[in-house]
Amino acid sequence: MTREQPVSPTGRRERAVDVLVVGAGPAGLALASRLAAAGGVGVEVVDREDEPGGVPRYCLHAGFGTRDPRRPMTGPAYALHWADAAVRAGATLRTGVTVTGWSDGPPKGPPTGPPTDPLAVDVTSPAGLERITARAVVLATGARERPRSARLVPGTRPAGVFTTGELQRTVRLRHRALGRRALVVGAESVSYSAVRILREAGVEVVAMVTELPHHQVSPVTALDARLRHGVPLLVGTRVGELLGRGRLSGVVLRRADGRSTTVACDTVVFTGDWIPDHELARLGGVTLDRATRGPAVDGSFRTDRAGVFAVGNLLRGIEPAGTAAREGLLAAAPVLRHLTDGAAPAARVPVQVEAPLRWITPSRLDPADPRVATGGFILRTESGLAPWSSLVVSRAGTELHRQRLVLGATPNRTLRLSAAWTTRVRAEDRDAGPVTVSVEH
């Protein structure tokens, strides 16, 4: 339940809830809807944006499920669907609220059992400063694209340089004009969405470029871009430099063989290269996975800080909105169990990957409770895997599982690994080390 308390001597209004969800994207809203529907649980969702829904709010295209066979949902409709579901179930939804930190800072040492005190965070909003305590905190802060500066692209600093998110906000929310000729950096699903947004805004897309040897989408999507929009794809190519004073005038492209060329354009969109929005998790002392750069969670979405869970794209960067929402729904049961018994895992076994695999999530297992709420693991690869390659799961030289990849795998596209082997990871094997997932050709 939500409990209002008097203003503290520090001037902060203090409040208490059962579960605080940070982030009102599909994962956070889906989780809140199921938790609130369980009854007897006070659930509050906060988000720093002025409207709930996360990234789908900017995606005007269909592909977000259907209300019925005749009514496919657009992104805004999908965002509204989950916001309405959370509120109807009884959750409190507050936007324009920013969580600035943890009141008690990071924990002192690893968890040794149930938390002795509620978790507490400080927030700020137009109503002033608040301190919210909760029996459980769920982090659902999502992911963001790395901008040009984080990619270390040299050159001048002209106007006309965007990430996909900035492009969406400029076109969909601010209704500002773009340039006339654009270059899209990337060739994954989000990149092709950027092409569609640019073309709808009346901008000519002169090319798409990727350092990889091919695109990372279905052949139908790539063919559609070429036939409908006439967009050439330059593979094995990277951005070497941005040109222009005041406004972008061109981009220097460098090929893998050392050749370079300059493309005249006044707009460039850097797509993909997602990173979890993990600042709040890091401030709270939550261990981050080195590969995903998101919180390291087990199959029940538990972090190594007792009472703190993490769901959605905060775990690894971008996945479809439907995947994030499904994880939110599945995380409700572990959160409810925590409210009942407060148990924290006594030991967690790391799950790691070997090259050319890039990352895996969940990246921890609780041998005492090896269930994986999602039903399996999500992986990505750095390079293409040939058809009929195998994912091999092993621990201390013992093979636990083998899974064939009939169609192979492509970078920036999701791989899934069965969780059938997790029951073979025994708690008594304390010195066996991590579980490793490798590729065998």
N, C-alpha and C positions, 0 to 999 in steps of 0.2 A: 504494500500500500504506500501511497505518497503521504509524507508527514511534513507539514510546515512548522518551522521552529522560529523563535524570535530572532531579531537581528543580533549578531554577535558583537562583542566590543570592538572588533576590527572593522565594523561597518558592512560586513558581508551578511546577506540573508542566508540562513542555513536551512537546508531541506534534506529529507531522507526518502529514498525509494528502495524498492526491492531490487530492481534491475535497471541499470542505466545503459542505454545503447547510444554509442557515439557514432553518428553517421546515418543519414536518412536516405541512403541509396537503396537499391533492390534488396541487398542482403540484410541491412539493418531493419528495414520496414517489414520484410517477410518474417524475420525473427520476432519482431515485436508483435505482429499480428497473431502468431501462434502462441507466444508466451501469454499474451493478454487473454486469448481465448481459453486458456487452461483454467482461468478463474483464480481469484485469491492472490494474484501477483500484481503488484504495482509496477508498471513498466513505463519508462519515460525515454523518448528518443530526442536527441538534440542534434542540430546540424548548423554549421556556420553560414550556409547559404540561406537566402530569403525564401526559397521554395524547396519542398522535399522532392525526392525522386532521383537525385544523382545525375549521372551522365545521360541516361535515356531522355531527359527533358529536352536535350538539344537535337535528338535524332528524329527527324520528321518522317523518315521512311518506315515502311512496315517491316515485319519480321520479328515482332516481339510477342508472338502468340496470337490467339484469337479469343474474342468474347463469345463468338459463335462462328460456325463455318463461313458465314458471309461477312464477318466484320474483323479482319485482321487488325491488330493493334499497332499503332505507331509508338515511337518512344515516349512522347508526352502522355499518351493514353496509358501506357504501361506504368509509368511513374505514378500517375494519378490512381491507377488500380491498386497499387500496393499502399500508397498513402491512405486511401479510403479504407482498405482492409485493416490497417493498423488502428485507425481511429474507431472504426465500427466495432472492433474487438475489445476496445476499452483502453488502448494505450494512449498516453499523453504525447503529443507531437509538438515540439518547439523548434522553430527555425530562427535564424539570426542569432544563434547562441554559440559562442566559441569556447571550447575547453582550452584553458591556458596552461594547465599543468595538474599535477597530483599534489594534494595538500600535504601528504606525508612523505613526498619524494619516493625514490625507489626503495624497495625492501632491503633490509640488512641481511644479506646472505640468502641461500636457497630456502625454499619453503620446507618446513618440517612437519606440517599437518594443516588442519583447518585454520583459516585466518582468525586471530583473536579479536580483531577490530574490523569494522566495515571499511571498505575502500572509500576514498574521498578524493574528489576532483574540484578544482576551482574553475569557474566559468564566468564569462562576461557577456552581457547582452544589453540592449537599449534600456532594460529595467535596472541595470546596475550589476554589481558583483554578487556572486553567489558561491556557496560551497555545497556540493551535493554529495551525500554519502549513500552508498549502495552496498547491498550484500553481494552483488555480482556486477561487473562492468564488462560489456561486450564492445570491442573495438571493431567498427565497420567503416573505417575512414577511406577505403578505396585506394585508388592508384592515380598517378599523374604521369604525363609524358615528360621526358627530359627535354628541356628547351635547347636552343642552339648553343648557349653558353656552356651547358653541362656536357655537350658533345664535343667541345673544344674545336669548333669550326672557326678558322681564322678569317680575317677580313674586317671590313668596316662594320659599323652598327647602324645600318639604314632602317627606315620604316619598311613595312611589307613582309616581315618575317614572323611566322606563326607556328604554333603547334596545332594539332587538330582541335583540341579543346578551345584554344583562343579563336580559331577560325569559326567554330560552331557558335561561340558566344557573340562574335562580331556580326555574323550573318543572321542568326536566329533571334538573338535578344536585343542587340544594339541597332540592328538594321543599318549598319554602316557600309559604305561602298568599299569594294576591294579594288585591286588593280585590273589590268587587262590580260596579262599573260602570267601564268603561274607554273612553277615546277614543284612536283610533289616528291619528297624524299621518303622512300619506303614502298613496299609492294606487298603488304599484308592486307587483311580485311579492312582495317581502319583506314589504310591508305586509299583504298578504292571508295570508301565512304567520303573521304575528303575530295576525291575527284568529282563525285556526284554533287556535293555541296557547291564546289566551285563552278561547275557547269550550270547548275540551277541559278547561280548568282550572275551568270553571264560572263564568266571568266574563261578564257581559252587555257586549257592545260597543255603545255607544250611537250611535257614528258614526265614519266615517273622513273626514278633511279633507285637501284638497290645494289649493295655490295655483294649480295649473294648471286649465285649463277642462274636463278630463276625466281619467279614470283612465288608467294606463299599462300595462295588462295586456290579455290577450285578452278579448273580450266574454264568452266562456264562463266565465272565472274570475270576472269581475265579476258576472255574472248568478247564478252559484253562491253567491256571498257574500250577495247580496240575498235569494235564494229560501230558502236553507238556514238562514242565520243572521239574516236580517232586518236587515242593517246598512245604513243609509242612507249615501250618499256626498255630502259637501258640497264642491262645487268652487268655485274662486275664493275660497278661504277660508284664512286663516292664523291661527296662535295668537298672540293679542295679549298674554296675561298668564296666569300660573298663580296660583291662589288657595289659601289654606289655611294653617293653623298646625299644625305637627306632622304632619298627614296632608293630602294634597291634597283639597280640597273642591269645586273647580270650575275650569273653563278658560274664559277670555274669548276668543271667536272674533270676528275682524273680516273683514267681506266687502269685496270690491273696491270696492263702491259707498259704503263708509264706514259702513255699518250694523254694529252689534256685538250679540252675544248671549252669555249665559253658560250653559254646559252643566255640569250637576251631575255630577261623577264623582270617584272616589277613586284612579283610576289613569290615567296617560297614557303612551303608548308612542310615542317618536319613531323613525320608521323611515326607511330610505334615507339619503341624503346621505352617501355613503361617501367615505372619504379613504384613500389608500394609507398603510400603516404604514411610513413611509419614514425613520424616525429613524436606523437603522443605515446606510442608504445615504447620508444626508446627512452623518453623522459621518465616513464614508469618503471624502468629497470627490466622490461621484458626482453628476454633473449631473442635476437634476430637471427634468422637462418642466413648463413653466409652466401648461399647461392641465390635464393629468392629475394633477399633483403627485406622480407616481411617477417612477422613474428613466427617463431618455430612452434608449431602446434602439433598435438597428437590427433588421433582419429576422432576425438570428441571436441575438437576445436579449443582445447585447453592450452594456454601458454604456461610457462614455468612460474608465473606469479599466481598464487592461489586466488581464485575468484575472478581472474581476468581471462576472457575468451577473445578470440579473433576470428572473423568470418569474411568471406567475399574476396574482392580483389586486393585488399590489404595483404593477403597472404602471399601473393606472387606476381602482382601486376595484372594485366588485363585478361579476362575471360568474358564470354557473353553474359549479358545481364541475367539470362535465365539460369546460368550456372551459379551466379552469385545469390540469386533469390532462393534457389534450391538449397544451397548451403545454409542460408539463414533459417529456413524451415527445419532442416535437419539438426541444427545447433540447439534448437529449443529444448529437446529432451535432455541433453547433457547439462544445460543451464538449470533446468528444473531439478535434476538430480543433485546438483551442487547446492541449491537452496535447501534441499532436504537433509543431506548428509555432510555437506561442506568438505568432502574428501578431496585431497590433492594426491596426484600419483606419487608413490614412494620412489619410483625409479623410471626413467624414460630412456629408451634405446634410440640413438640417432639413426635415421635412414638417409643415406647419401648416394650420390650417383657418380659414375666415372665418365670421362669424356668418351664419345662426343655428346653425351647427355648433358644438359645444362642445369636443371633443377628438378626437384620432386616435392610435392606437398600432398598430405601431411609429411613432415620430415622428422617426426618423433613417434614412437610407439610406447604405450604403457603395457608391459607384459602381463600385468594383472588384469587388464581390461583391453585386449587387443582389437576390439571392434573399431571399424572405420565407418563413421556415420555416413560418409558419402558413398560407401560401397566400393570405393577404389581410390587409386592415387592418380594425380594429374602430373604429367611430365612435359618437358620441352627439350628439344635437341638443338645443338649448335649447328649441325650440318645434316644433310640428307642421309637417311638410312635406307638401304636397298630393300626391295621386297623380300620377304621371308627371312629377314633378320630376326634375332630373338632378344628379348629382354630377359636377363638372367638375374635372379635375386639370390644372394648368398650371404652367409655370415660365418666368419672364421673358417672359410674354406668349404663349408657345407652348402650345397645348393638347396634352396628352399622352394624355388618356383622357376618355371621357364614359360615364356609366353611368346608365341610367334607373331610377327608383324607382317601379315599377309601382303599388305599394300605398301609397306615401308613407312617412312615418316619424313616430314618436311619441317624446316625451322619455322618458328612462329605459328605453328599449328599444334593443337593439343593432342597429346598421347595419353591413353588411359591404361593403367596397370591394375589387374585384379588384386583384391585384398585377401584372397583365399588362403594365402600362406601365412598370414599374421599370427594365427594360432600356434604356429610352430616356433615362434620366438618366446622362449621360456624365461621366466624371471630368475630362475636359479643359475642361468648361464651368465653370471655377472661379469666374467672376464672375457666374454666372447667378442666384445667390441661392437662396432656399428653394423647395421645391415647395409649391404651395398647392392646397387642396381647397375648392371653393366650391359653392354651390347655385344652380342656374338653374331658374326656374319656367316 
